């Protein structure tokens, strides 16, 4: 361990407090790691590179800091310029090997209480070039800080390599000055006005944006991500440029409006919060400091009914301008007062973001992203080295850049816990086609495209379903013309009902989802099918033109029962979001064989096998209504008994896997003949 002399103790900014809490919960996570990669056309001298980085660490206290928990979290600054640097002799490596190495480096954990929290790797690139990797933890840096570091690096390096006396403006401000400013701002009238603004702006019920997911969101996020890049088609590029000029909008307004229209279309939601980065340095003296000042502005857009793209763009411009005036208020301070169900495993109450990266010098710093921009910095020729991210902070982030060939390079960064790359690639094609339509037809209602997305959801999820038939049919002696329905029911005890409610609360789900998941386990035991689709309804008032919704479940891989509940929860939400598109799918299709519902009243239905959870005179019941020409009474009675057993088994051992539940069920309900067969 390096010997250090601590010279200063500093309070944490509100942003740093959030990062520190996340670190305490996920100490090995790379969620708040950032890596910037720069390719130099010339080979950098290793010794001079080390001297240059040492000078930079000396200049900025934030690069000589650790973060510890004493009575409260604090930042401790030490005097020694300790450097985490490695030179890699990689001239004969191909790009695949280089990217694998850099991804491995990105995943290595920082220790906030030990440091350093900034690392640099210098890789030899092919015959003459170099790749310089800056990696940092967000608690001590942001994108502006890295562009400052690049500017200082090239300036100092060029002086040292020429053996000149080091001439660079002295650092007069540090991150501690920003922390002091923030404390004063929060106590000021301006800070109180900003607090009131955001409480009103984010007031009322907030609903997290729910994208159509390929996979059930895990109970504990892995923060794995990916990014799919694309170059905008030239027709779309030209339309965006023309639209900006004709309507005098900032480029960000056009991008944001198109992305919001896309998000509304695929999610079915019209109240959307999207994160938009803002500079976050309220005074010019802070332009030269390194540290996490950048702000993710929670831009809330409520898209009106029958809204056109022209109206949406105007709304986005107004909201972006208004919200930017209050960007300096730390949103974590009011998050606890907002009306939304926050999943504390995730850092933010918004799950999507938009980032417009640039590669131009602004007041001494470079914004550099993934586009293949080549630029000069203190007479050194540099370009970004592209690499696909394997971490994502959001479910979906739209990243936009413009490269030197005037093409617009963009990307969808996505949460790999819930989305497959194939889906994201399809979304990109949809986004481009829809954006071109909206720009050319900006007076048309954007809901025209939304209704098609709702139809596409049902087509995608149910068009390849083998059959709606799940249970083997018994048949009976009744004539084929009969439409007789009979009922069997059982009583759900008050104790069992209370235990189900407690379990639902602990899983952040509902009793409906647990009752329905238990029924799916029973259907799986009866049919041995893993891919099943059934009708369901929980609130007939919301269905309007249709009498039920559809749910398709996947039990492959032997999931935990709790994972099945999460899958049901997600698909029920999606079904209600896209309910308006179901009617076209049902037209001409055979009726589902099975219906699950939880209603006080019993709406009429002709579905052959109906399972209903309902309350009567303060008592909860489960009732099977079945077509007597298709199913026998013994089948209904047996399934009621088995359902009650599975419910009790789930309560007794909530963390069982599906096959365990089925195995216990089968052994419990063996017939005498089956039992004897075990011993033959």
N, C-alpha and C positions, 0 to 999 in steps of 0.2 A: 504494500500500500504506500502510495506516495505521501511524503510528509507535506502537510499543508498548514498555512498560517491564515486563519480566518480573520478577515479585516472588517466585515460588515454583516449585519443581520437585517433583512428586509421583509416586510409583510408581503403576502401574495396578492396579486390582483384577483378580481373576481373570476376572470377567465382561468387563471392558474389554479385557483381553488377547485374548479370543476375537473381540470386535468389531473390534479393530485388525488382527488377522490376516486376517479376512474382507475388510477394507478394502484391505489390501495386495494380495490376490488379485483382488478385484473393485472397483477404485477408483471406478468410475462407477455401481455398482449402487445402486438405491434399496431394497434388501432390508431394511436396518436404518434406513430412514427412517420416522418416524411423523408423522401429521398429525392434529391435533385442531381441530375447527371449532365455534365457538360463535356462535349468533345472538342478538344483543341487540335488544330491542324498541325501544330508542331509538337515535338516531344518536350515535355516539361522536365526541367532539371529537378531531381529528387531533393537534393540538399537545399536548393533555393525554395522549393515548394514548402519544405518543413519550416524554414526560416520565415517565409511569408505567413503561413498559418499561425505560427507562434506570435508574430506581431499582431495579427488580428485578434487572437485570444487575449493578448495583453490589453488591447484597446477597449474591449467590451466586457463589462462585469458579468453579463448574463452567460457568457461562455466559460466563466470561472465560478459557477454556482452549483450548489446541491440543494435539495429540498428535503426537509425532515419534519417530522411531527413531534413537537414538544408540547407546550400547553395548547398550541394551535399550529397549523402548518406555517413554516417560515422558509425563507430563502437565505442561505449562508454563502457569502462571497469569500473566496480565498485569493491570495495574491499571486500564487505561482501559476504560470501559463502551462498547465498540463495538457498534452495533446494526445488524442487517440488517432493515430495515423499509421497506415500501412501502404507500402509500395508493392504492387503485384507485377511480376514480370510475365505479362500476358500477350506479348506481341504475336505469338503463334496461335492464340485462341481465336476460334470463330465467334460470331455474334451470339450464337445459341449458348455457348459455354460462358461467355461474359455475362449474359443476362441471368443465367442460372446462378452464377456467383453473386451478382448484385442482389437478386431476390433473396438469396440466403443471408446476405448481410443485412438486408432490410428487416428480416424477421428476428434478428438477434435483439435481446431485451436490453433496455437501459435500466440502471439502478439509480433511481432519483436521489437516494441518500448517499451515493458514493461518487457518481459521475465518472468521467465527463459525459455530458449530455449532447455532445456534438462530436461526430466522427468524420474522418475524411479518408477516402481510399483513392490512390493514384494508380491507374492501370495503363500499362503500355498498350497502345492501339495500333495494330498492324505495323507498317514499316517506320512511320515518322510521327504518328499522332499520339495523343494521350486522352484518357477519360478521367475526369475529376468527379468524384462522388461526394456530395455533401449529404449527410444523414443527421437528423436531429429529432429530439422529442419536442412536441408542440409546446410544452411548458416553458421552453426557453427560446422559441423562435416562431416565425411565420414566413409566408412567401416573400414579403417585402424584406425581411431580414436576410434571406438567402440571396436576393438580388443585390442587396447592399454588400454582402460578403463577396459576391462575385466581382463587383465593382472595385472593392478594396483589394481583393486578391490580385487582379490584373494590374492595378496601379502599383502596389508594393512589389510584386514579382518583377515587373519591368524595371523598376529602379534597382532592385537587388541584383538582377541578372546582368545589368550594365555596370555594376559595382559603383553606383552613385550613392550619394548621401540621401538617406530616407527623408523625403519631404511629403508630408501628408497632414491635412488639417487635424488638429488635436480634438479628441472627443470631449465635449463639454457636458453632455447629457447622457444619462444611462436609464435603464428600465426602471430603476428606483424612482426617478423623477416622474415617470408616467404613473406609477402606483400612487404616488403622493397626489398627483393631479386628479386621479380617479376618486380618491377619498374626498377631496375637496368638492369635486363635481357632484358626488352623491349627496353631500350635505347642503348643496346650494339650491336656490330657487329653480335654476335651470334643470338640475337633476330631478327635482320633485315634479316639474312639468313633464319631463320625459317619462317618468314613472307613470304618471296619470295617463299620458298618451297611450303607452303600451298596454296598460290594464284595460283601457277602453277598446283599443284596437284588437286585442286578443281576448276580449271578454266574451261571455256566452259559451255554450258548449263547443269544444274543439274536438274534431274527429281526425285521428291520424289517417293519412292517405293510405288506402289499402289497394295495392296493385294486384292484378291477377297473378297468382304465384304458381310456379311449377312444383314447388316442394313446400311441405308444411314448415312454417317458421319454427326453428328449434327452441326449446325452453331456455337454453343458454346459447347466445350467439357466438359463432366462431370468428366473426368479422372478416371471413374470407370474401374476396371480391374479384372482379375481373373488369376489363374495359374493352369495348368493341369500337374501333375507330372507323370512320368513313369520311370520304371527301365528298362534299355536297355536289350534286349534279350541277353542271354549269347553268342550266336553265333556272334551277332554284336559286343559285347564287346571284344570278342577274336580277331575278325578281325581288330578292331581299334588298339588294343595293338600290334598285329603282324605287321600291316602296319606302325605304328610309329617306331617300332624297325628296320624293314627292310629298311626304307627310311630315318631313323635318323631325323625325324621331331619332333618338340615340340608337345605335346598333343593338344595345342590350335590350331595349324595349321590344324590338322585333323578335329577337331570339326568345326572350322570356314569354312573349305572347303566344308564339307558336308552340313552345314547350308546355305552357299551361293548357292550351287547347288540346294538346295530345294527352296530357295527364287526365284531364277531365273526361276525355273520350274513353280511355281504357279503364278508368276506375269507376266511372259512373257518378263521380262526386263533383259538386260545383262550389264547395267551400274548401279552398286549397291553401296550405301554407308551404312556401318553398323558401329554402335558404339561399340568400344571395350575398356573396362576400363584399364587404366594404373596407376601405383603407384603415379606419380605426385610429388614425393618428391626428388628434384634433388640433395640435399646434405644430407650427413649422419646425420648432426645435426638436420635435420627436421624429422628424423624417430620418435623422441619422442614427437613431437608436435601434438596437436589435432586441427582439422580444415579442411575445404574442400580443400584438395590438389589434390585428385584423378581426373584424366582426362579421359573423354570419347573420345578416339581417333577416328576420322572419317575416317575409312578405306575404301577407294574407290577402287573397283575392277571392271575393265572392262573385262568381260569374252569374249575371242576371239571366232570367229565362229569356229565350229567344234572342240571345246575344249574338251579334255578328262579330267577325274578326276585327272590323273597324272599331267597334265599340270596345272590344276587349283590349286592343292596343292602347286606346285612349285611357282606359281605366288603369292599365298597368303603368303607363307613364305618370299618371297623377299619383298613384299609390307609391311608386318607387321614389318620386320626388319628395312626397310628404314624409314617408318613413325614414328616408335618408337624413332628414333634419334631426332625428332623434336617435341616430345610430350609436351614439356613445354610451347609452345606458346598458349595463350588463343584464341580459335577459334572464340569467340564472336567478337573479334576486326576486323575480316575480313568478317564476315557473311554478312554485309551490302554491300560488294563489289562483292559478288558472283552472278552469273547469274542464279537465280532460283526464282520462285514465292513463297515467304515465307508467310505462314499463321502465323501471329504473335500471334495467340491464342495458338500455340504450341511452345515449348521451343527450338526445334532443327530442323535442316533441314534434319536429317535422322530419320526414323521412326522404325528402327529395331536395335537390339543390341544383343551382345553375351557376357555372363558373365560366367567365370569359377571360381567357388568359391572353397576354400580349407579350411581345418581345421587342419593346421599344424602351428607350431610356427616358425616365421621367424623374426629374429632380434628383438625379444621382443614383437611381436604382433601376434595375431591370425586372420586368415581369417576364418570366420565361416559362413556357409550358412544354408540351410534347411535339408541337409542330416543328417541321424541319427548317426552322429559321436559322440563317447564318448571319452573324452580326459581328461588328468590331467592338472590342472593349480595350481601350488603351493600347491599340495597335496589335492586339492578339485576336485571331480569327476563331470564333467559337460558334458551335451549334449545339442544340439539345440532342442528347442521345436517347432515342426512344426505347421505352421498356413498358411492358404491360404490367399494370398493378395487380397484385394479388390480395389487396386489402381494400375494403370499401367502408366509408363512414355512413353511407346512406343507402337506401334501397335502390334509388336511381338518381344519378347525377349527370346532367347534360353539360359537357365540357366543349367549349367552342374556341377555336383559334383561327388565325389567318396567316398563311405562310407567305414566303416571298414570291411565289409564283402566282399570287392573287387567288389561289384556290382556298376554300374554307375547309379546314380540317376540323372535324368534330368527333365526339365520342360519347357513348353511353357507358358510364361507370356504374356497375351494378353489384348488388348483394348476392353473392353466390350461394348463400344459405337458402335462398328462396327462388332464385331465377337460374335458368339454364342459358348458356350462350346462344343456343338456337333461337330461343324466344326473343332475346335482345336483338339479334340480327333481323328477325321478322319485324320487330318494332321499328327498327331504323328505316326499313323499306316503307312501312306504313307512315312513319313520321315525315319522310321526304315527300311522299305522294300527297298526303293530306296538307302539308305546309304549302306545297305548290298550288293546290286547289284553293286554299284560303287566301293566299296572296292575290290570286287572280280573280277571286270572287269574294271580296272582303265584306260585301253587304249581305251575304247569305248567312243563314242561321247555322252556327257551328254545331247545333244539335243534329243536323242532317247527318253528319259523320258519326256522331255519338250513337245514334240508333243503329247504324250499321255495325258498330263495335259490339253492341249488345247482342245482335244476332250472331256475330262471329264467335262470341264467347260460347254460346250453346252449341254451335256447329263444331267448334274445336273440341269440346269436351264430351260430346255425346254422339257424334256422327259415326264413330267406329265402334260403338258399343255392341257387343255380340247379341245381347237380348235383354229385354226388361224382365224376363222370367227368371226368378231366383229359386223359389221353393218348388220342389217336385209336387205335382198335383195329384190328389188322391182319387177324385171322381167319386160318384155315389150312385145309388139306385134311382135318384130323382131324374125326371125327364130332362132332356137337353134344353127344353124351352123354359125351364124354371129360372126364376130370378130371386130365389128365396135367400135372404141373408139372416144368419143367426149370430148370437153373441155369447161370449164367455168372458168373465172378468174375475179379477182378484183384487184384494185390498192391500194397499201399500201402507204399512204401519206408520204411525207418527214418528217412531224412533228412526225407522229406515229413511223416511222423508227428510228428517232433520240431518241425518248423517250425509245424505246426498247433497243437501244444501251447503253443508260445511266443506265437503270435498270440492264442490263447484267453486266456492269462494277461494279455497287454497290454490286452485288451478287457474284462477282468473277466468272462469268459464261460467256456464249456467246449468241449472238442473236439466233443462231441455236437452242440452248437448250431451250430458252424461246419460240420460234416459235413451236418447237416440243411439249413442255409441254402444250401449249395452244391447240394444235391439240388433245392431249390425253384427255384433259378436255372435248373437244367437242365429242370425241368418247364415253367417259363415259356418257355424257348426252344423246347421241343417243341410247346407248345399255344398260345402267345401269350396266355394267360390271366393276368390280374392278381389275380383273386379266386379262390383255390384252397383246397380243404379236403382233408386227407388224414389217414389214421390214423397213429399213431406209438406207440412204446413204448420205454422205456429200462430199466425195472425191473419185470419182470412180477410180482414178489413184492408190489408195492404196489397192483396192480390188482384183485385179489380177484375180484369177481363179473363183471368185464368183461375182455375180451381185449386191448383197446387203448383209447387216448384219441384225441381229435380235435383238430386244429389248423387254424385258418383264417387265412390270411395275405393281406395286402393289399400289392401291389407297385405300386399307382398312385403317380404322382408321381416315378417313377424314383429310388427311395431309394439311398443308398450301401449297399454290401454290409454294412458295419459296422452300419448302422441296421436292416437286415434281421435281423442276428444278435441285436440287442437286442430286436426285435419277437418273434423266435422264443423268446428267453429268457423274456420276460414271459409269453407265451402258454403255454409249457410249464409254468411255475410255476402259472398260473391253472388249467390243465387238471388238474393233480394236486390243487390245493386243492378243486376242485369235482367231482372224479371220481365221488363218490357220487350225483350227480344225473344222470349221463350215461345210465344204464341205461334210464330212461323215454324219453329222446329216441331211442335206438337201436331201441326196440321198434317193429316194423313198418316200419322204414326199410330201403332197399336198402343192401347192404354197400358200404363205400368201395372205390374201384378200386385205391388205392395205399396201401402201408404202408411207413413208414420206421422202422427200429429199430437199436439198438446193443446187442446182447446176445451173451454168450458162447455160450449154447445157442440153438437155433433152435426156438422154440415152434411148434406146428402152427397154420397159418392157411390159410383158403380164399380170401384176397384175391388178386385176379388178378395184381398186380404188387407184389412185395415187394423192397425194397432194404435190405440188412443190412450194417452195419459190425461186424466181429467179429475176434477174435484167435484164432490157432491156432498152437501151438508157438512163441510169442514173436513171431509175425509178424501184422501187421494186414492184413485183406482187406476188399474190398467185393464183395458177392455179390448178384446179381439172381436171384430165384426168380419165374418167370412161368408163367402158365397158357398152355400151348402151343396151346390152342384159340382164344386171344384175341390173343396177341402172337407175332411171329416171332422166331426166334433172332437174326436180323440186327438187329432193333430193340434187343434186350438188349445185344448186343455193341457196337453203335454208342453206346448211352447210357453204357456203362461207359467207353469211350474218351473220350467227351465229358466225363464226370464227372471223370476224372483230369485232363483238360486244364483244366477250370474250377478245380479245387483248386490246381493249379500256378499258374494265373493270379492267383488270390486271394493266394497266398503272395508272388508276385513284386510285385504292386501291390495292397495291401490296401484302398486307399481309392478303388477304382473304383465307379462306379454300375452298377446292374443292367443297363441297356441297353448300356453299354460291354462288359460281360462277354459278353452275348448276341451283340453285334456281332462281337467277336473270335472267339467260338465258331463263329458261322455262317461267317465268312470262312475259318477254319481247316479246316472240314469240308465245304467246297463239293464237290459231285460234279463230274466232268469236264464233264457236260452243263451244270450250273449255271455253271461257270467260263466255258465258251464263250459262254453267253448274255450274259455281261457285256460282250462285245466285239462283239455283233451290231449 
